[in-house]
Amino acid sequence: MGTMVRYGKMAITDGCLPGDRLDLYNTGPGDAHVEVTFCAEGGRPQGPFPLVIPPQRTRSHVLADLAGPGLPAPERRYSVVVVSDAPVLVRAAPRVPEPRRPAA
C-alpha cells in the first residue's frame, strides 16, 4: 500500500530495515525533487539524500544504497522521512529474500 505526498512531507514510521526498498512514483507532468532522511531511534537524522524522479515514472531504491555506510546496523529499525516538491506516491517494501538455488 502506498501513500501520496502532495507538495510536502510524510514519514514512514513502521520501522524500516536497511535492505528494504522505497518505491517512488511521480504522478505529475514535471520532475519531482525528493529528499529522503533516515531517523534511527536514539540517533541523529541522516540526510537528506536528494533524488529526482522523472515525470510519470517510478524509481525504486534500496534504502541502504541511498544512504551508503552511514545507516544504522542491519538489524536496527528506523523511520524514513520523504519530502517532495511535487505529488509522488511512496511505498516502502520489505526486502525480498533471494530464492535459494538447488545444490549442483
All heavy atoms as an XYZ file, in Angstrom:
775
protein
N       0.840     -1.170      0.000
C       0.000      0.000      0.000
C       0.884      1.232      0.000
O       1.874      1.299      0.699
C      -0.894     -0.022      1.232
C      -1.828      1.132      1.298
S      -2.927      0.871      2.704
C      -4.046      2.184      2.424
N       0.514      2.245     -0.776
C       1.307      3.462     -0.881
C       0.597      4.650     -0.271
O      -0.582      4.605      0.031
N       1.335      5.712     -0.114
C       0.808      6.955      0.421
C       1.222      8.081     -0.498
O       2.366      8.149     -0.933
C       1.367      7.216      1.833
O       1.007      6.117      2.661
C       0.804      8.490      2.417
N       0.286      8.986     -0.783
C       0.570     10.115     -1.659
C       1.151     11.257     -0.853
O       0.635     11.615      0.203
C      -0.719     10.581     -2.345
C      -0.527     11.762     -3.266
S       0.427     11.380     -4.744
C      -0.784     10.534     -5.714
N       2.253     11.818     -1.341
C       2.825     13.034     -0.762
C       2.457     14.153     -1.712
O       2.824     14.122     -2.876
C       4.367     12.929     -0.641
C       4.942     14.239     -0.140
C       4.759     11.802      0.263
N       1.718     15.135     -1.232
C       1.318     16.261     -2.073
C       2.066     17.502     -1.622
O       1.659     18.161     -0.683
C      -0.181     16.502     -1.970
C      -1.008     15.405     -2.572
C      -2.457     15.848     -2.643
N      -3.267     14.838     -3.255
C      -3.455     14.742     -4.563
N      -2.880     15.586     -5.382
N      -4.213     13.795     -5.055
N       3.126     17.816     -2.333
C       3.888     19.033     -2.059
C       4.208     19.171     -0.579
O       3.901     20.165      0.045
C       3.126     20.282     -2.522
C       2.665     20.207     -3.933
C       1.329     19.955     -4.227
C       3.557     20.367     -4.984
C       0.901     19.884     -5.530
C       3.124     20.293     -6.284
C       1.797     20.057     -6.557
O       1.368     19.979     -7.850
N       4.753     18.189      0.005
C       5.027     18.285      1.424
C       5.875     17.149      1.931
O       6.782     16.679      1.264
N       5.514     16.697      3.119
C       6.343     15.746      3.851
C       5.502     14.586      4.358
O       4.345     14.766      4.730
C       6.954     16.479      5.044
C       7.889     15.653      5.879
C       8.317     16.378      7.149
C       9.089     17.621      6.854
N       9.681     18.226      8.066
N       6.095     13.405      4.391
C       5.462     12.244      5.016
C       6.531     11.435      5.710
O       7.717     11.540      5.370
C       4.718     11.379      4.000
C       5.615     10.589      3.096
S       4.924      9.066      2.453
C       4.644      8.113      3.878
N       6.125     10.657      6.687
C       7.062      9.803      7.423
C       6.575      8.365      7.375
O       5.391      8.089      7.524
C       7.185     10.261      8.866
N       7.508      7.455      7.155
C       7.236      6.027      7.234
C       7.772      5.594      8.589
O       8.980      5.573      8.805
C       7.932      5.259      6.096
C       7.475      5.805      4.750
C       7.671      3.767      6.220
C       8.314      5.335      3.587
N       6.871      5.302      9.500
C       7.271      5.036     10.887
C       7.162      3.571     11.260
O       7.291      3.223     12.424
C       6.410      5.872     11.858
O       5.035      5.517     11.665
C       6.599      7.356     11.615
N       6.936      2.705     10.286
C       6.725      1.284     10.556
C       7.985      0.570     11.025
O       7.917     -0.547     11.481
C       6.201      0.568      9.317
C       4.844      1.077      8.895
O       4.164      1.690      9.724
O       4.471      0.858      7.737
N       9.116      1.186     10.884
C      10.366      0.542     11.264
C      10.994     -0.158     10.083
O      10.895     -1.368      9.921
N      11.617      0.591      9.213
C      12.268      0.045      8.018
C      13.638     -0.521      8.380
O      14.266     -0.097      9.343
C      12.446      1.147      6.975
S      10.892      1.823      6.375
N      14.089     -1.458      7.571
C      15.432     -2.026      7.698
C      16.256     -1.572      6.498
O      15.695     -1.261      5.440
C      15.371     -3.546      7.751
C      14.693     -4.135      8.991
C      14.476     -5.632      8.832
C      15.523     -3.849     10.221
N      17.587     -1.529      6.615
C      18.409     -1.048      5.507
C      18.191     -1.778      4.186
O      18.355     -1.196      3.131
C      19.837     -1.242      6.015
C      19.712     -1.110      7.495
C      18.394     -1.756      7.823
N      17.804     -3.057      4.208
C      17.585     -3.803      2.971
C      16.222     -3.570      2.341
O      15.946     -4.064      1.245
N      15.342     -2.822      3.013
C      14.013     -2.555      2.466
C      14.122     -1.633      1.255
O      15.113     -0.944      1.053
C      13.113     -1.924      3.522
C      12.739     -2.889      4.631
O      13.025     -4.093      4.497
O      12.172     -2.432      5.637
N      13.053     -1.604      0.476
C      13.023     -0.829     -0.762
C      12.022      0.309     -0.633
O      10.978      0.168     -0.013
C      12.630     -1.760     -1.907
C      12.818     -1.178     -3.277
C      12.444     -2.161     -4.373
N      10.984     -2.263     -4.428
C      10.299     -3.387     -4.226
N      10.928     -4.504     -3.952
N       8.996     -3.399     -4.289
N      12.344      1.434     -1.245
C      11.452      2.582     -1.291
C      11.085      2.815     -2.750
O      11.961      3.046     -3.588
C      12.156      3.808     -0.711
C      11.326      5.071     -0.579
C      10.218      4.863      0.459
C      12.204      6.234     -0.171
N       9.795      2.698     -3.061
C       9.305      2.935     -4.417
C       8.674      4.320     -4.459
O       7.825      4.648     -3.618
C       8.250      1.896     -4.808
C       8.787      0.472     -4.779
O       9.982      0.292     -5.085
O       8.010     -0.436     -4.462
N       9.075      5.127     -5.426
C       8.563      6.481     -5.583
C       7.994      6.630     -6.986
O       8.695      6.381     -7.973
C       9.681      7.507     -5.377
C      10.369      7.454     -4.021
C      11.706      8.172     -4.066
C       9.478      8.068     -2.967
N       6.722      7.025     -7.082
C       6.076      7.221     -8.387
C       5.681      8.675     -8.520
O       4.901      9.196     -7.720
C       4.849      6.317     -8.527
C       4.067      6.582     -9.791
C       4.662      6.434    -11.037
C       2.746      6.989     -9.731
C       3.953      6.682    -12.198
C       2.027      7.237    -10.887
C       2.636      7.087    -12.118
O       1.935      7.340    -13.263
N       6.223      9.334     -9.516
C       5.898     10.729     -9.792
C       4.660     10.759    -10.682
O       4.708     10.318    -11.827
C       7.085     11.406    -10.481
C       6.799     12.853    -10.843
O       5.729     13.375    -10.596
N       7.781     13.501    -11.437
N       3.565     11.267    -10.167
C       2.308     11.293    -10.909
C       2.157     12.511    -11.795
O       1.237     12.590    -12.588
C       1.113     11.265     -9.930
O       1.155     12.441     -9.125
C       1.154     10.032     -9.060
N       3.065     13.477    -11.667
C       2.897     14.747    -12.358
C       3.596     14.844    -13.700
O       4.310     13.932    -14.130
N       3.422     16.019    -14.370
C       3.997     16.244    -15.696
C       5.443     16.751    -15.669
O       6.071     16.863    -16.716
C       3.069     17.308    -16.288
C       2.595     18.082    -15.101
C       2.499     17.080    -13.981
N       5.984     17.071    -14.499
C       7.349     17.577    -14.397
C       8.160     16.765    -13.406
O       7.631     15.893    -12.710
N       9.472     17.032    -13.346
C      10.335     16.342    -12.388
C       9.862     16.566    -10.955
O       9.391     17.655    -10.620
C      11.772     16.848    -12.490
C      12.495     16.346    -13.724
O      11.992     15.405    -14.371
O      13.565     16.899    -14.037
N       9.989     15.547    -10.123
C       9.729     15.665     -8.682
C      11.077     15.638     -7.972
O      11.860     14.696     -8.151
C       8.851     14.524     -8.189
N      11.363     16.664     -7.206
C      12.599     16.735     -6.429
C      12.273     16.249     -5.025
O      11.490     16.862     -4.312
C      13.139     18.158     -6.428
C      13.474     18.616     -7.815
N      12.557     19.247     -8.626
C      14.604     18.486     -8.533
C      13.110     19.502     -9.785
N      14.362     19.051     -9.769
N      12.867     15.125     -4.662
C      12.536     14.417     -3.424
C      13.777     14.375     -2.535
O      14.895     14.238     -3.027
C      12.067     12.976     -3.742
C      11.794     12.187     -2.481
C      10.842     13.007     -4.648
N      13.559     14.511     -1.231
C      14.621     14.337     -0.249
C      14.207     13.243      0.718
O      13.070     13.232      1.196
C      14.885     15.630      0.520
C      15.471     16.722     -0.325
C      15.742     17.980      0.467
O      15.147     18.158      1.563
O      16.549     18.794     -0.002
N      15.134     12.328      1.010
C      14.879     11.209      1.922
C      15.825     11.348      3.109
O      17.028     11.530      2.933
C      15.109      9.855      1.207
C      14.891      8.697      2.154
C      14.208      9.739     -0.009
N      15.258     11.279      4.333
C      16.048     11.365      5.561
C      15.741     10.148      6.418
O      14.585      9.738      6.524
C      15.710     12.652      6.344
O      15.944     13.776      5.492
C      16.553     12.782      7.599
N      16.781      9.562      7.034
C      16.641      8.393      7.885
C      16.757      8.813      9.344
O      17.641      9.583      9.693
C      17.732      7.365      7.565
C      17.699      6.931      6.137
C      18.496      7.553      5.186
C      16.865      5.912      5.737
C      18.466      7.162      3.868
C      16.829      5.510      4.411
C      17.623      6.137      3.476
N      15.884      8.272     10.190
C      15.874      8.616     11.612
C      15.851      7.327     12.435
O      14.831      6.641     12.480
C      14.649      9.457     11.951
S      14.493     10.952     10.971
N      16.983      7.010     13.069
C      17.053      5.833     13.932
C      16.739      6.258     15.359
O      17.079      7.363     15.771
C      18.441      5.202     13.868
N      16.094      5.387     16.106
C      15.760      5.696     17.489
C      17.037      5.970     18.274
O      17.987      5.196     18.256
C      15.008      4.528     18.119
C      14.543      4.821     19.529
C      13.738      3.677     20.097
O      12.956      3.079     19.357
O      13.913      3.400     21.296
N      17.067      7.104     18.948
C      18.215      7.468     19.758
C      19.394      7.990     18.968
O      20.432      8.310     19.537
N      19.254      8.095     17.652
C      20.357      8.575     16.823
C      20.018      9.894     16.158
O      18.896     10.385     16.235
N      21.003     10.461     15.491
C      20.794     11.706     14.766
C      20.234     11.396     13.382
O      20.611     10.393     12.776
C      22.113     12.439     14.630
C      22.681     12.877     15.961
C      24.073     13.435     15.796
N      24.148     14.362     14.669
C      24.668     15.570     14.737
N      25.200     15.985     15.853
N      24.699     16.348     13.676
N      19.354     12.263     12.857
C      18.858     12.057     11.489
C      20.019     12.054     10.491
O      20.994     12.781     10.664
C      17.937     13.255     11.258
C      17.552     13.716     12.619
C      18.725     13.408     13.507
N      19.910     11.220      9.478
C      20.925     11.138      8.435
C      20.300     11.543      7.114
O      19.301     10.985      6.697
C      21.480      9.733      8.360
C      22.193      9.335      9.624
C      22.697      7.915      9.545
O      22.796      7.342      8.484
N      23.010      7.349     10.689
N      20.894     12.504      6.457
C      20.352     13.011      5.208
C      20.180     14.511      5.316
O      20.754     15.120      6.224
N      19.454     15.092      4.444
C      18.632     14.460      3.408
C      19.462     13.998      2.219
O      20.515     14.539      1.926
C      17.673     15.571      2.999
C      18.406     16.835      3.264
C      19.299     16.548      4.449
N      18.935     12.963      1.556
C      19.536     12.425      0.349
C      18.628     12.807     -0.815
O      17.476     12.381     -0.860
C      19.689     10.905      0.452
C      20.565     10.504      1.606
C      20.008     10.146      2.817
C      21.943     10.530      1.486
C      20.810      9.801      3.899
C      22.759     10.178      2.554
C      22.186      9.816      3.763
N      19.112     13.641     -1.741
C      18.250     14.138     -2.820
C      18.074     13.120     -3.949
O      18.997     12.389     -4.297
C      19.000     15.378     -3.317
C      20.429     15.117     -2.996
C      20.434     14.249     -1.751
N      16.880     13.102     -4.516
C      16.544     12.262     -5.664
C      15.709     13.094     -6.630
O      14.957     13.969     -6.199
C      15.716     11.048     -5.238
C      16.307     10.106     -4.213
C      15.240      9.142     -3.717
C      17.454      9.344     -4.838
N      15.807     12.812     -7.901
C      14.934     13.425     -8.901
C      14.187     12.288     -9.589
O      14.801     11.359    -10.123
C      15.727     14.256     -9.929
C      14.800     14.805    -10.999
C      16.482     15.380     -9.241
N      12.859     12.368     -9.548
C      12.016     11.352    -10.182
C      11.416     11.981    -11.434
O      10.698     12.978    -11.340
C      10.893     10.874     -9.230
C      11.433     10.538     -7.839
C      10.140      9.705     -9.847
C      12.481      9.469     -7.800
N      11.702     11.428    -12.619
C      11.156     11.995    -13.855
C       9.629     11.928    -13.874
O       9.018     11.134    -13.156
C      11.754     11.108    -14.953
C      12.913     10.422    -14.321
C      12.574     10.292    -12.868
N       8.997     12.747    -14.732
C       7.533     12.771    -14.796
C       6.940     11.408    -15.154
O       7.453     10.712    -16.032
C       7.215     13.790    -15.888
C       8.499     14.283    -16.422
C       9.612     13.651    -15.680
N       5.899     11.057    -14.449
C       5.125      9.838    -14.670
C       6.018      8.591    -14.755
O       5.807      7.715    -15.584
C       4.248      9.983    -15.910
C       3.270     11.126    -15.744
C       2.383     11.326    -16.941
O       2.634     10.799    -18.005
N       1.331     12.100    -16.752
N       6.974      8.520    -13.850
C       7.894      7.392    -13.766
C       8.007      6.896    -12.338
O       7.792      7.638    -11.384
C       9.299      7.781    -14.237
C       9.402      8.159    -15.682
C       9.284      6.908    -16.563
N       9.505      7.218    -17.952
C       8.533      7.356    -18.847
N       7.278      7.222    -18.487
N       8.807      7.621    -20.096
N       8.404      5.641    -12.196
C       8.648      5.039    -10.890
C      10.144      4.791    -10.744
O      10.801      4.364    -11.688
C       7.904      3.702    -10.757
O       6.511      3.941    -10.891
C       8.165      3.046     -9.412
N      10.640      5.046     -9.551
C      12.025      4.721     -9.218
C      12.005      3.927     -7.922
O      11.333      4.295     -6.967
C      12.877      5.982     -9.038
C      13.087      6.774    -10.309
C      13.972      5.991    -11.288
N      14.235      6.751    -12.475
C      13.651      6.532    -13.644
N      12.755      5.590    -13.760
N      13.968      7.242    -14.696
N      12.749      2.830     -7.904
C      12.874      2.001     -6.710
C      14.300      2.094     -6.210
O      15.247      2.019     -7.001
C      12.541      0.550     -7.019
O      11.183      0.431     -7.366
N      14.446      2.268     -4.902
C      15.760      2.394     -4.284
C      15.826      1.507     -3.059
O      14.915      1.520     -2.231
C      16.023      3.840     -3.848
C      15.993      4.809     -4.975
N      17.071      5.042     -5.785
C      15.001      5.607     -5.444
C      16.757      5.952     -6.695
N      15.505      6.297     -6.510
N      16.903      0.735     -2.925
C      17.163      0.017     -1.680
C      17.675      1.068     -0.699
O      18.561      1.863     -1.028
C      18.197     -1.108     -1.887
C      18.561     -1.760     -0.566
C      17.653     -2.137     -2.863
N      17.084      1.122      0.484
C      17.392      2.204      1.420
C      18.872      2.280      1.762
O      19.443      3.365      1.837
C      16.540      2.060      2.677
C      15.030      2.169      2.423
C      14.269      1.948      3.703
C      14.667      3.488      1.792
N      19.514      1.150      1.943
C      20.943      1.153      2.284
C      21.778      1.741      1.152
O      22.800      2.383      1.396
C      21.416     -0.252      2.613
N      21.339      1.564     -0.092
C      22.075      2.115     -1.230
C      21.959      3.637     -1.273
O      22.872      4.322     -1.728
C      21.562      1.525     -2.542
C      21.859      0.042     -2.669
O      22.712     -0.474     -1.904
O      21.238     -0.605     -3.525
N      20.833      4.170     -0.816
C      20.654      5.621     -0.794
C      21.604      6.292      0.195
O      22.201      7.314     -0.097
C      19.220      5.988     -0.391
C      18.147      5.810     -1.439
C      16.784      6.107     -0.827
C      18.405      6.706     -2.627
N      21.729      5.711      1.361
C      22.465      6.340      2.447
C      23.918      5.910      2.533
O      24.713      6.559      3.203
C      21.784      6.057      3.777
N      24.268      4.821      1.890
C      25.643      4.344      1.981
C      25.935      3.734      3.341
O      25.032      3.277      4.048
N      27.194      3.748      3.773
C      27.572      3.057      5.010
C      27.123      3.765      6.285
O      27.313      3.244      7.372
C      29.095      3.011      4.932
C      29.448      4.186      4.093
C      28.331      4.340      3.102
N      26.504      4.926      6.196
C      26.123      5.668      7.392
C      24.862      5.192      8.079
O      24.516      5.681      9.149
N      24.153      4.237      7.489
C      22.913      3.762      8.102
C      23.199      2.939      9.344
O      24.280      2.384      9.502
C      22.130      2.896      7.120
C      21.192      3.635      6.189
C      20.440      2.643      5.333
C      20.233      4.519      6.912
N      22.209      2.830     10.220
C      22.371      2.008     11.420
C      22.668      0.555     11.052
O      22.542      0.153      9.916
C      21.014      2.118     12.121
C      20.305      3.226     11.478
C      20.912      3.447     10.132
N      23.017     -0.215     12.062
C      23.296     -1.639     11.876
C      22.119     -2.314     11.167
O      20.975     -1.897     11.324
C      23.549     -2.284     13.238
N      22.376     -3.366     10.389
C      21.328     -4.008      9.596
C      20.115     -4.470     10.397
O      19.019     -4.529      9.868
C      22.037     -5.206      8.964
C      23.467     -4.854      8.978
C      23.671     -3.966     10.174
N      20.295     -4.794     11.664
C      19.155     -5.278     12.462
C      18.384     -4.136     13.123
O      17.357     -4.355     13.738
C      19.628     -6.270     13.515
C      20.507     -5.677     14.592
C      21.961     -5.463     14.181
O      22.391     -5.929     13.126
O      22.673     -4.792     14.943
N      18.861     -2.922     13.012
C      18.230     -1.774     13.667
C      17.176     -1.148     12.759
O      17.416     -0.884     11.599
C      19.295     -0.747     14.001
C      18.792      0.358     14.875
C      19.949      1.159     15.381
N      19.497      2.158     16.313
C      20.259      3.114     16.778
N      21.516      3.187     16.382
N      19.797      3.979     17.628
N      16.004     -0.919     13.319
C      14.907     -0.309     12.556
C      14.977      1.212     12.671
O      15.465      1.745     13.646
C      13.567     -0.809     13.074
C      13.383     -2.278     12.822
C      11.973     -2.731     13.172
N      11.789     -4.120     12.811
C      11.418     -4.533     11.599
N      11.169     -3.657     10.658
N      11.283     -5.813     11.344
N      14.460      1.874     11.637
C      14.460      3.325     11.644
C      13.278      3.829     10.824
O      12.661      3.088     10.059
C      15.793      3.873     11.110
C      16.155      3.332      9.761
C      15.783      3.995      8.603
C      16.843      2.137      9.643
C      16.091      3.485      7.373
C      17.158      1.623      8.410
C      16.786      2.300      7.274
O      17.087      1.776      6.055
N      12.962      5.097     10.989
C      11.907      5.745     10.226
C      12.520      6.443      9.026
O      13.703      6.775      9.022
C      11.170      6.773     11.081
O      10.551      6.140     12.172
N      11.685      6.681      8.020
C      12.124      7.373      6.819
C      11.194      8.563      6.597
O       9.976      8.415      6.631
C      12.072      6.436      5.590
C      12.491      7.168      4.326
C      12.935      5.210      5.814
N      11.781      9.743      6.391
C      11.010     10.949      6.104
C      11.225     11.293      4.633
O      12.366     11.352      4.161
C      11.438     12.123      7.005
C      10.673     13.388      6.643
C      11.230     11.762      8.471
N      10.122     11.503      3.910
C      10.172     11.826      2.489
C       9.557     13.209      2.291
O       8.439     13.466      2.740
C       9.390     10.783      1.654
C       9.421     11.136      0.173
C       9.937      9.389      1.891
N      10.300     14.100      1.626
C       9.828     15.446      1.318
C       9.879     15.598     -0.194
O      10.882     15.240     -0.824
C      10.704     16.523      1.993
C      10.232     17.914      1.625
C      10.715     16.336      3.491
N       8.811     16.148     -0.790
C       8.763     16.302     -2.239
C       8.169     17.652     -2.614
O       7.301     18.170     -1.915
C       7.917     15.186     -2.859
O       7.812     15.362     -4.259
N       8.621     18.192     -3.743
C       8.067     19.443     -4.243
C       6.954     19.210     -5.259
O       6.423     20.146     -5.844
C       9.166     20.317     -4.852
C       9.748     19.743     -6.133
O       9.464     18.555     -6.451
O      10.500     20.461     -6.818
N       6.602     17.948     -5.499
C       5.541     17.576     -6.430
C       4.842     16.337     -5.882
O       5.407     15.621     -5.059
C       6.137     17.282     -7.810
N       3.617     16.058     -6.344
C       2.914     14.867     -5.857
C       3.651     13.583     -6.251
O       3.959     13.366     -7.422
C       1.555     14.927     -6.538
C       1.389     16.331     -6.978
C       2.767     16.853     -7.234
N       3.956     12.757     -5.271
C       4.563     11.447     -5.519
C       3.855     10.401     -4.662
O       3.396     10.700     -3.568
C       6.086     11.410     -5.228
C       6.861     12.261     -6.193
C       6.394     11.794     -3.816
N       3.778      9.199     -5.185
C       3.248      8.064     -4.439
C       4.437      7.345     -3.838
O       5.410      7.049     -4.533
C       2.473      7.136     -5.373
C       1.801      5.933     -4.739
C       0.700      6.389     -3.798
C       1.227      5.029     -5.815
N       4.388      7.085     -2.528
C       5.507      6.489     -1.802
C       5.072      5.145     -1.239
O       4.016      5.038     -0.633
C       5.968      7.411     -0.648
C       7.104      6.768      0.135
C       6.357      8.774     -1.163
N       5.918      4.134     -1.438
C       5.633      2.816     -0.877
C       6.936      2.227     -0.357
O       7.931      2.155     -1.062
C       5.047      1.889     -1.944
C       4.681      0.521     -1.406
C       4.002     -0.302     -2.463
N       4.952     -0.767     -3.446
C       5.313     -2.041     -3.582
N       4.777     -2.959     -2.820
N       6.182     -2.389     -4.493
N       6.907      1.802      0.887
C       8.045      1.093      1.475
C       7.743     -0.392      1.382
O       6.665     -0.841      1.756
C       8.246      1.503      2.923
N       8.702     -1.142      0.868
C       8.509     -2.581      0.687
C       9.642     -3.330      1.369
O      10.804     -2.954      1.228
C       8.471     -2.927     -0.796
N       9.312     -4.378      2.129
C      10.371     -5.148      2.780
C      11.258     -5.845      1.762
O      10.840     -6.140      0.648
C       9.623     -6.157      3.641
C       8.244     -6.193      3.114
C       7.998     -4.913      2.388
N      12.469     -6.090      2.186
C      13.421     -6.806      1.337
C      12.885     -8.197      1.059
O      12.400     -8.889      1.945
C      14.762     -6.915      2.045
C      15.808     -7.668      1.262
C      17.110     -7.737      2.026
N      16.999     -8.495      3.260
C      17.202     -9.798      3.355
N      17.534    -10.489      2.295
N      17.088    -10.405      4.501
N      12.959     -8.591     -0.193
C      12.519     -9.929     -0.584
C      13.762    -10.806     -0.651
O      14.690    -10.505     -1.404
C      11.810     -9.904     -1.960
C      11.430    -11.302     -2.392
C      10.621     -8.979     -1.913
N      13.808    -11.862      0.151
C      14.995    -12.725      0.111
C      15.139    -13.370     -1.258
O      14.152    -13.705     -1.911
C      14.730    -13.775      1.188
C      13.368    -13.554      1.692
C      12.807    -12.308      1.071
N      16.371    -13.531     -1.683
C      16.617    -14.195     -2.953
C      16.318    -15.672     -2.811
O      16.595    -16.289     -1.780
C      18.079    -13.996     -3.353
C      18.411    -12.574     -3.687
C      19.832    -12.430     -4.163
O      20.395    -13.411     -4.686
O      20.375    -11.324     -4.014
N      15.725    -16.270     -3.868
C      15.419    -17.699     -3.788
C      16.707    -18.521     -3.719
O      17.711    -18.159     -4.306
C      14.639    -17.977     -5.083
C      14.936    -16.829     -5.978
C      15.339    -15.671     -5.116
N      16.615    -19.598     -2.992
C      17.784    -20.489     -2.879
C      17.909    -21.306     -4.152
O      16.924    -21.783     -4.696
C      17.633    -21.418     -1.698
C      17.741    -20.712     -0.399
C      17.710    -21.700      0.701
N      18.123    -21.057      1.943
C      18.394    -21.703      3.036
N      18.291    -23.019      3.068
N      18.754    -21.064      4.111
N      19.143    -21.477     -4.562
C      19.403    -22.308     -5.729
C      19.687    -23.722     -5.258
O      20.381    -23.913     -4.255
C      20.591    -21.770     -6.496
C      20.302    -20.434     -7.109
C      21.458    -19.981     -7.940
N      21.134    -18.727     -8.584
C      21.989    -18.012     -9.230
N      23.247    -18.402     -9.330
N      21.613    -16.895     -9.810
N      19.174    -24.702     -5.985
C      19.471    -26.083     -5.587
C      20.956    -26.382     -5.725
O      21.640    -25.835     -6.581
C      18.637    -26.927     -6.546
C      18.236    -26.014     -7.654
C      18.346    -24.610     -7.143
N      21.441    -27.227     -4.862
C      22.854    -27.627     -4.900
C      23.116    -28.384     -6.194
O      22.289    -29.165     -6.654
C      23.197    -28.481     -3.710
N      24.269    -28.157     -6.752
C      24.617    -28.822     -8.028
C      25.069    -30.234     -7.790
O      25.522    -30.659     -6.819
C      25.704    -28.041     -8.736
